Amino acid sequence: MSAEVEKSEAPKMGERKSSRFTAGSVRDLALGDTENYDYGALCMPSIPCRKDKKTMDRFYPHDEPLPLLLCLVMGLQHAFAMVGGLITPPYVVFKFTISFMDVELQQYAIVASLIASGICTIINVIRVPIPLTEKLFGRQLYIGSGLLSVMGTSFTFLPIFEIGIRQMKADGIDGTVAYGMMVGTCMVASLLEVIFSVLPGRYIRAVFPPVVCAVTVTLIGLALTGTGMKYWGGGVVCAEMIWKQHAQVVGAVGDTVSAIPGAICTNGEVKLPYGSAEYIGLGFSVLCFLVFLEFFGSPFMKNANVIIALLFGYFIAGVSNYEGLDYVNNDKIAAAPWFDFVWTQWFGLGFYAPALIPVLVAYIVTTVETVGDVTATCEVSRLPTNGMDYSSRIQGALLSDAFCSTLAGLMTGMPNTTFSQNNGVIALTKCASRRAGIATGVVLILIGVFSKIAGIITSIPDSVLGGMTVFLFANVLTSGLSLFQAVDLKSRRLRFITAMSLAIGAGVTVWPWAFQDMRASSYTAAFWTCEDCSTAMKGLRNAVSIFLSTGYCVGSIVAIILNAILPEDPPEAEIKAGITNVDWDAVGATEEKPDDEFEDDATPESAIENVATDASDKETQKETA
């Protein structure tokens, strides 16, 4: 009897094997437990004024083993949240600075940027340990933060690339060669961030306190928002040439003023002056749909609002026309190959010395951004923002920035850094799982390889792209303003640092022509005219021009210097000294109150103020007597 029981209870080999691959286990692998993973809350549209709104209640930590479908959904959200900002810097550089008419180059730039960003995101998320570093540095060093922190082409380098390439083209250097020289310069300068990555965290925080971070990010957002407005009106080049439409100049065009480049913006087959109502309307459709999504969109749609609104504006442009002319050029889509990869175009690598100092400043700026981004990611991921684990993640993120910027350069792309807008995706979806980050990288690589998508992107009218980028860039500005919450602007010292750095940085951003040459007018800025200078002097002059005309570069350096040299506020120092040297007998307190007799809401600060006030009153009484 017992033998029969044992025989019946013992699982057969076939049964044991099949138990691993039941329908339930496959479903859990693909979909997960329906009690833990609520797809309805993720995709349910919002209904304003509805009380029983469905929300994402469960939080998924950074090591959560997400099922495959949720990995894909979350990966798509993060990819869509960043793809608009990811493709903008290379597209703008290649279209408006290198070659306006070479659509093939513009499409390749988008492909290379997507693939490089996908690979860099995966590296940053999985967190690769570096061998032998524990023996050399006394601690284990990593490449990557090990968080759901995505990587993408940095906006910080966009103005520097534009100005540097423009100056090299003025000196007779081909645009693609100039781009390769800028990429090589960035690869060399990335060593600065390697140095930052091995420094203890306390030194980094001392050099880049909250006031410096806030000023830097605010100035970046301000500069980019102005650039987005140029796209919205029809395009960057025609925006900067709008002065040719002035009544006092119109009669001179073709006589003493060159008509090329001109103030006529081309969007598809349509050619209209910058700021035409038709262009403004197309861009405004994107902003209107963003508001609509904020009212009615599901969590998924709200996180991907930028790309969805861009596609809506693209649809409006596709079904519209101006006097029979189309705003969308379908030839660009037809000309794009089905598949592409990096290195199908090569621009060489070089070095442009005049851009070195501005690029180094840009890496300082990205260091500030990365520290802030990783801190924010740790907060929304419910991980500590101090201690050894936090410092290790900061170190890995900074080294990942440097490594991925070099890797992206080898892949013909611009430098890569962390993307802050994805922290909002984590906060809204309550998913911080690293598996979602890996899925994001895979999605970006697939989008890049399938290059027809790049063809679609390049066919989007500039005015539609401007409607999206104005909002996208203004989010960077908003992030900078939010950082001022950590700055005590009641402090005279911090208020002075903020005002001085913003005075110079914002002033230069709004009107850079005091130090920068206007388009198609090289070496003519009155600050330092240098048409007849030697090659070496032109290089020095260009370096100074790039630095002084890039608002966040000069503004950040001013903030760092003032923070280092200005003393603490005198009132604070006097109070501290006064409290330390108080003659307690003179205070007049003859009895000590028991601890339980103090008010419950008393604070150390109020106690200090009371002591200082009592001491001052006592001195006044003595003088009166």
C-alpha positions in Angstrom: 0.0 0.0 0.0 2.7 2.4 0.9 4.6 1.5 -2.2 1.5 2.4 -4.3 1.2 5.7 -2.5 4.8 6.6 -3.1 4.5 5.6 -6.7 1.4 7.7 -7.1 2.9 10.7 -5.4 6.2 10.6 -7.3 6.0 12.8 -10.4 6.8 11.2 -13.7 9.6 12.8 -15.8 7.2 13.7 -18.5 4.8 15.3 -16.1 7.5 17.3 -14.4 8.8 18.6 -17.7 5.3 19.7 -18.9 4.6 21.5 -15.6 7.3 24.1 -16.5 5.5 25.0 -19.8 1.9 25.1 -18.9 -0.4 27.6 -20.4 -0.4 29.5 -17.1 3.3 29.8 -16.9 3.6 31.0 -20.5 0.8 33.5 -19.8 2.6 34.7 -16.7 5.9 35.1 -18.6 4.2 37.2 -21.3 1.5 39.0 -19.4 2.3 38.5 -15.7 -0.1 38.1 -12.9 -3.2 40.1 -13.7 -3.5 41.1 -10.0 -0.1 42.7 -10.1 -0.1 44.2 -13.6 -3.1 46.4 -14.4 -3.1 47.1 -18.1 -6.5 48.8 -17.9 -5.2 51.6 -15.7 -2.3 52.1 -18.1 -4.4 52.5 -21.2 -7.7 53.9 -19.8 -8.4 57.4 -21.2 -8.9 60.2 -18.7 -12.4 61.7 -18.2 -12.3 65.1 -16.7 -14.4 65.6 -13.5 -14.8 61.8 -13.1 -14.4 60.8 -9.5 -13.7 57.0 -9.9 -10.5 57.5 -11.9 -8.4 54.4 -12.4 -4.8 54.9 -11.4 -1.6 53.0 -11.4 -1.5 51.9 -7.7 1.3 49.4 -7.5 5.0 50.5 -7.7 7.4 48.3 -9.6 11.0 48.7 -8.1 14.2 48.8 -10.2 14.8 45.0 -10.0 11.2 44.0 -10.7 11.0 41.1 -13.2 8.4 42.5 -15.5 6.6 40.3 -17.9 7.4 40.6 -21.6 4.3 42.5 -22.7 4.7 45.1 -19.9 8.4 45.4 -20.7 7.4 46.2 -24.3 4.7 48.7 -23.3 6.9 50.5 -20.8 9.8 50.5 -23.3 7.6 52.0 -25.9 6.5 54.7 -23.5 10.1 55.7 -22.6 11.2 55.5 -26.3 8.2 57.7 -27.4 8.8 60.1 -24.5 12.4 60.7 -25.6 12.4 60.1 -29.4 11.2 63.7 -30.2 14.1 65.2 -28.2 16.5 62.5 -29.3 16.3 63.1 -33.1 16.2 66.9 -32.9 19.9 67.8 -32.3 21.3 65.8 -35.2 18.5 66.7 -37.5 18.8 70.4 -36.8 22.6 70.3 -37.2 22.5 68.4 -40.5 19.6 70.2 -42.0 20.2 73.8 -41.0 24.0 73.9 -40.6 25.6 71.2 -42.8 23.4 70.7 -45.8 19.8 71.9 -46.2 19.2 70.0 -49.4 20.9 66.7 -48.6 18.0 64.6 -47.3 20.0 61.4 -47.3 22.5 62.8 -44.8 19.7 64.1 -42.6 18.0 60.7 -42.5 21.3 59.0 -41.7 22.0 61.4 -38.8 18.6 60.3 -37.3 19.4 56.6 -37.8 22.8 56.9 -36.2 21.5 58.8 -33.3 18.7 56.3 -32.6 21.0 53.3 -32.7 23.7 54.9 -30.6 21.2 56.0 -28.0 19.7 52.5 -27.8 23.0 50.9 -27.3 24.1 53.5 -24.7 20.8 53.1 -22.8 21.3 49.4 -22.5 24.9 49.9 -21.2 23.7 52.5 -18.7 20.9 50.3 -17.4 22.7 47.0 -17.0 25.7 48.8 -15.2 28.9 47.1 -16.3 31.6 46.7 -13.6 35.2 47.7 -14.6 37.8 45.0 -13.7 40.7 45.9 -11.3 39.2 49.2 -10.3 38.7 48.1 -6.7 42.5 47.5 -6.3 43.4 50.7 -8.1 40.9 53.1 -6.5 39.8 51.3 -3.4 36.3 50.9 -4.7 34.5 49.2 -7.5 33.8 51.5 -10.5 31.1 51.0 -13.0 30.0 52.1 -16.4 26.3 52.9 -16.0 24.0 53.8 -13.1 22.0 50.6 -12.9 18.7 52.6 -13.0 16.0 53.1 -15.5 17.9 56.0 -16.8 17.9 56.4 -20.6 20.6 57.9 -22.7 20.2 60.2 -25.7 21.8 62.8 -27.9 22.5 65.9 -25.7 20.9 69.3 -26.4 23.8 70.9 -24.5 26.1 70.5 -27.5 23.6 71.7 -30.1 24.5 75.5 -30.1 28.2 74.7 -30.0 28.0 72.4 -33.0 26.0 75.0 -34.9 28.4 77.8 -34.3 31.5 75.8 -34.7 30.5 74.2 -38.0 29.2 77.6 -39.3 32.6 79.2 -38.6 34.5 76.3 -40.2 32.3 76.6 -43.3 33.1 80.3 -43.4 36.8 79.3 -43.6 36.2 77.0 -46.6 35.9 73.7 -44.8 33.2 71.3 -46.0 30.2 70.9 -43.7 30.6 67.1 -43.3 34.3 67.5 -42.6 33.6 70.2 -40.0 31.0 67.9 -38.3 33.7 65.2 -38.0 36.1 67.7 -36.5 33.5 68.7 -33.9 32.8 65.0 -33.1 36.5 64.4 -32.6 36.8 67.4 -30.4 33.9 66.1 -28.2 35.6 62.7 -27.9 38.8 64.3 -26.6 37.0 66.6 -24.2 35.0 63.7 -22.8 38.1 62.8 -20.7 37.0 65.7 -18.4 33.9 63.8 -17.4 36.0 60.7 -16.8 38.0 62.7 -14.3 34.8 63.9 -12.6 33.5 60.4 -12.4 36.3 59.1 -10.2 36.2 62.1 -7.8 34.3 61.6 -4.5 30.8 62.8 -4.6 31.3 65.5 -2.0 33.7 67.4 -4.3 31.3 67.3 -7.2 28.5 68.7 -4.9 30.8 71.4 -3.7 31.7 72.6 -7.2 28.1 72.2 -8.5 25.7 73.3 -5.7 22.0 73.8 -6.4 22.4 77.4 -7.5 24.8 76.5 -10.3 22.6 73.6 -11.4 19.5 75.7 -11.5 21.2 78.6 -13.5 22.7 76.2 -16.0 19.6 74.2 -16.8 17.5 77.3 -17.0 19.8 78.9 -19.5 19.9 75.8 -21.6 16.1 75.7 -21.7 15.9 79.4 -22.5 18.3 79.0 -25.4 16.6 76.0 -26.8 13.1 77.5 -26.5 14.2 80.5 -28.7 15.5 78.0 -31.3 12.2 76.1 -31.3 10.4 79.4 -32.0 12.6 79.8 -35.2 11.4 76.3 -36.4 7.8 77.2 -35.6 7.8 80.3 -37.9 9.1 78.2 -40.8 12.8 77.4 -40.2 16.0 78.5 -38.6 17.8 79.9 -41.6 14.9 82.0 -42.9 14.3 83.2 -39.3 17.8 84.6 -39.0 17.5 86.2 -42.4 14.2 87.9 -41.6 15.9 91.3 -41.5 16.1 91.2 -45.3 12.3 91.8 -45.3 12.7 95.1 -43.6 11.4 98.0 -45.7 14.7 99.8 -45.7 16.5 96.7 -47.1 14.0 95.3 -49.6 15.0 97.7 -52.3 18.7 96.8 -51.8 18.3 93.0 -52.3 19.9 92.0 -55.5 21.8 95.2 -55.6 24.1 95.5 -52.6 22.6 92.7 -50.4 22.8 89.1 -51.4 19.4 87.4 -51.8 20.9 84.1 -50.6 20.2 82.9 -47.9 16.8 84.6 -47.8 13.9 85.0 -45.5 11.6 82.7 -47.5 11.0 79.4 -45.6 10.4 76.2 -47.5 8.1 73.5 -46.0 7.5 70.8 -48.5 6.5 72.4 -51.7 5.3 75.6 -49.9 7.5 78.7 -49.9 6.4 81.5 -47.6 8.1 84.3 -45.5 9.1 83.5 -42.0 6.2 83.8 -39.5 3.4 83.3 -42.1 0.0 82.5 -40.6 -0.1 79.2 -42.4 3.2 78.1 -40.7 2.1 79.4 -37.3 -1.2 77.5 -37.6 0.4 74.2 -38.3 2.7 74.5 -35.3 -0.3 75.6 -33.2 -2.1 72.4 -34.0 0.6 70.4 -32.2 0.2 72.6 -29.0 -3.6 72.3 -29.1 -3.4 68.5 -29.3 -1.0 68.5 -26.4 -3.7 70.2 -24.3 -6.2 67.7 -25.5 -4.1 64.8 -24.4 -3.6 66.4 -21.0 -7.4 66.4 -20.6 -8.3 63.0 -22.1 -5.2 61.0 -22.6 -4.5 57.7 -20.8 -1.2 57.4 -18.7 0.4 55.8 -21.8 -0.7 58.6 -24.1 0.3 61.4 -21.6 3.8 59.9 -21.3 4.2 59.7 -25.1 2.4 63.1 -25.6 5.2 64.7 -27.5 5.5 62.1 -30.3 1.7 61.7 -30.5 1.1 65.4 -30.8 3.9 65.6 -33.4 2.2 62.9 -35.5 -1.1 64.7 -35.2 0.4 67.9 -36.5 2.1 65.9 -39.3 -1.4 64.5 -40.2 -2.8 68.0 -40.3 0.0 69.1 -42.6 -0.5 66.0 -44.7 -4.2 66.7 -45.4 -3.6 70.4 -45.9 -2.2 72.4 -48.8 -1.4 75.9 -49.8 -2.8 76.9 -53.3 -2.4 73.3 -54.4 1.1 72.9 -53.0 1.7 70.2 -50.3 3.4 70.9 -46.9 4.7 67.3 -46.8 7.3 66.1 -49.3 6.6 62.4 -49.9 9.7 62.1 -52.0 11.8 62.0 -48.8 9.9 59.0 -47.6 10.2 57.2 -50.9 13.9 58.0 -51.1 14.7 56.5 -47.7 15.9 52.9 -47.7 13.9 50.3 -45.8 16.9 49.4 -43.5 20.0 51.3 -42.5 22.8 51.1 -39.9 25.7 53.2 -38.6 28.8 53.6 -40.7 26.9 53.6 -44.0 28.1 57.3 -43.9 31.5 58.4 -42.6 32.6 61.9 -41.9 36.1 61.3 -40.5 37.3 62.5 -37.1 39.4 65.6 -36.5 40.0 68.3 -33.9 38.8 71.9 -33.9 40.8 73.8 -31.2 38.6 76.9 -31.1 35.7 74.8 -29.9 37.6 73.0 -27.2 36.9 75.4 -24.3 33.1 75.7 -25.1 32.9 71.9 -25.4 34.7 71.4 -22.0 32.2 73.8 -20.5 29.4 71.8 -22.1 30.8 68.7 -20.4 30.8 70.5 -17.1 27.1 71.4 -17.8 26.3 67.7 -18.6 28.0 66.7 -15.4 25.7 69.0 -13.5 22.7 67.7 -15.4 23.6 64.0 -14.9 24.1 64.4 -11.1 20.6 66.1 -11.0 19.0 63.5 -13.3 20.4 60.5 -11.4 19.3 62.1 -8.1 15.8 62.6 -9.5 15.8 59.0 -10.9 16.7 57.6 -7.4 13.9 59.7 -5.8 11.2 58.4 -8.2 12.7 54.9 -8.0 12.4 55.0 -4.2 16.1 54.5 -3.8 18.4 56.4 -1.3 19.8 59.8 -2.4 22.8 59.6 -0.1 25.3 57.0 1.0 27.7 54.6 -0.8 25.1 53.1 -3.1 24.0 56.6 -4.3 27.6 57.8 -4.8 28.3 54.6 -6.8 25.4 55.3 -9.1 26.5 58.9 -9.6 30.0 57.6 -10.5 28.6 55.0 -12.9 26.4 57.6 -14.6 29.2 60.1 -15.1 31.5 57.5 -16.5 28.7 56.2 -18.7 28.2 59.8 -20.1 31.9 59.9 -21.0 32.1 56.4 -22.4 28.8 56.7 -24.4 29.8 60.1 -25.8 33.0 58.6 -27.2 31.1 55.5 -28.4 28.4 57.7 -30.1 31.2 59.6 -31.8 32.7 56.4 -33.2 29.2 55.7 -34.5 29.2 59.2 -36.2 26.8 60.6 -33.6 26.8 63.6 -31.2 27.6 63.1 -27.5 25.1 61.1 -25.4 24.0 61.9 -21.8 21.1 61.0 -19.5 17.6 62.2 -20.4 15.7 63.8 -17.6 12.2 63.8 -19.1 11.9 60.0 -18.6 11.8 60.6 -14.8 8.3 61.9 -15.4 7.4 58.6 -17.1 8.6 56.7 -14.0 6.7 58.9 -11.7 3.4 58.6 -13.7 3.6 54.8 -14.4 5.2 53.9 -11.1 7.5 51.5 -12.9 11.3 51.8 -12.2 12.2 48.3 -13.4 15.5 48.1 -15.3 13.9 45.6 -17.7 11.8 48.5 -19.0 15.0 50.4 -19.6 16.5 47.5 -21.6 13.3 47.3 -23.6 13.6 51.0 -24.3 17.1 50.5 -25.8 15.9 47.6 -28.0 13.0 49.7 -29.3 15.3 52.6 -30.2 17.7 50.3 -32.0 14.8 48.8 -34.0 13.4 52.2 -34.9 16.9 53.3 -36.1 17.5 50.2 -38.2 14.0 50.5 -39.8 15.1 53.7 -41.6 11.8 54.4 -43.3 10.9 56.0 -39.9 13.8 58.4 -40.4 12.3 59.2 -43.9 9.0 60.0 -42.3 10.6 62.3 -39.7 12.6 64.3 -42.3 9.4 64.9 -44.2 7.8 66.6 -41.3 7.5 70.4 -42.0 9.7 72.7 -39.9 6.7 74.6 -38.6 5.1 71.4 -37.3 8.5 70.4 -35.8 8.6 73.8 -34.2 5.3 73.4 -32.5 6.6 70.3 -30.8 10.1 71.6 -30.0 8.9 74.8 -28.4 7.0 72.7 -25.8 9.8 70.2 -25.5 12.4 72.8 -24.9 10.2 74.7 -22.6 10.1 71.6 -20.4 13.9 71.9 -20.0 13.4 75.6 -19.0 10.7 74.4 -16.5 13.1 71.8 -15.0 15.7 74.6 -14.5 13.1 76.8 -12.7 12.1 73.9 -10.5 15.7 73.5 -9.4 15.5 76.9 -7.8 13.3 75.4 -5.1 16.4 74.1 -3.6 18.0 77.6 -3.6 17.4 80.0 -0.8 16.7 83.1 -2.8 16.2 85.0 0.5 20.0 84.8 0.9 21.6 87.9 -0.5 24.7 85.9 -1.6 22.7 83.3 -3.6 20.4 86.0 -5.0 23.4 87.9 -6.2 24.9 84.8 -7.8 21.6 84.0 -9.6 21.1 87.6 -10.8 24.6 88.1 -12.1 24.8 84.7 -13.9 21.4 85.1 -15.4 22.1 88.7 -16.4 25.0 87.7 -18.5 23.7 84.2 -19.6 20.1 85.3 -20.4 21.3 88.5 -22.1 23.6 86.7 -24.4 21.0 84.0 -25.1 18.4 86.6 -26.1 20.8 88.6 -28.2 24.0 86.8 -29.0 25.1 89.1 -31.8 27.2 91.2 -29.5 29.8 88.5 -29.7 28.6 86.2 -32.4 28.7 86.8 -36.2 25.3 87.0 -37.9 24.6 84.2 -40.4 26.5 84.6 -43.7 28.6 87.4 -42.1 31.7 85.8 -40.7 34.3 87.7 -38.6 32.2 90.9 -38.6 31.0 91.1 -35.0 32.1 94.5 -33.7 33.4 92.9 -30.5 36.3 91.5 -32.4 36.4 91.9 -36.1 39.0 89.6 -37.6 38.6 89.3 -41.3 42.3 90.0 -41.9 43.7 88.0 -38.9 46.1 85.2 -39.1 44.8 81.6 -38.9 45.9 81.2 -35.3 44.3 84.5 -34.3 41.1 83.5 -36.1 41.1 80.3 -34.1 41.4 82.1 -30.8 38.8 84.7 -31.8 36.4 81.9 -32.8 36.9 80.2 -29.4 36.1 83.4 -27.6 33.1 84.1 -29.8 31.6 80.6 -29.2 32.1 80.8 -25.5 30.7 84.3 -25.0 27.8 83.9 -27.4 26.6 80.6 -25.8 24.6 81.8 -22.8 24.7 78.7 -20.7 28.5 78.4 -21.1 29.3 81.9 -19.9 26.4 81.9 -17.4 27.5 78.6 -15.8 31.1 79.7 -15.4 30.1 83.0 -13.8 27.9 81.1 -11.3 30.7 78.7 -10.5 33.3 81.5 -10.0 31.0 83.6 -7.9 30.0 80.6 -5.7 33.7 79.9 -5.1 34.8 83.5 -4.2 31.9 85.2 -2.5 31.8 84.9 1.3 28.8 83.7 3.2 26.1 86.3 4.0 27.3 88.6 6.9 24.0 88.3 8.9 24.3 84.5 9.1 27.9 84.8 10.2 27.1 87.4 12.8 24.3 85.4 14.3 26.4 82.2 14.4 29.2 84.2 16.1 26.8 85.9 18.4 25.1 82.7 19.6 28.5 81.0 20.1 29.8 83.9 22.3 26.5 84.7 24.2 27.0 85.7 27.8 24.2 83.6 29.2 24.3 85.5 32.5 23.4 88.6 30.6 20.4 87.0 29.0 18.5 87.3 32.3 17.4 83.7 32.5 17.6 83.0 36.2 15.6 79.7 36.0 15.8 76.9 33.5 12.5 75.6 32.2 12.0 71.9 32.1 12.0 70.5 28.6 8.3 69.7 28.9 7.4 73.4 29.5 8.6 74.5 26.0 6.0 74.9 23.3 5.6 71.9 21.1 6.0 73.9 17.9 9.3 75.5 19.1 12.2 75.0 16.7 15.9 75.5 17.0 15.7 78.4 14.6 13.1 80.2 16.7 15.1 79.5 19.9 18.1 81.1 18.3 16.1 84.1 17.2 14.7 84.5 20.8 18.1 84.3 22.4 19.5 86.9 20.0 16.6 89.2 20.5 16.8 89.0 24.3 20.5 89.7 24.2 20.0 92.7 22.0 17.3 94.1 24.3 19.5 93.6 27.3 22.3 95.6 25.6 19.9 98.3 24.8 18.7 98.5 28.4 22.3 98.8 29.6 23.1 101.6 27.2 19.9 103.5 28.2 20.8 103.2 31.9 
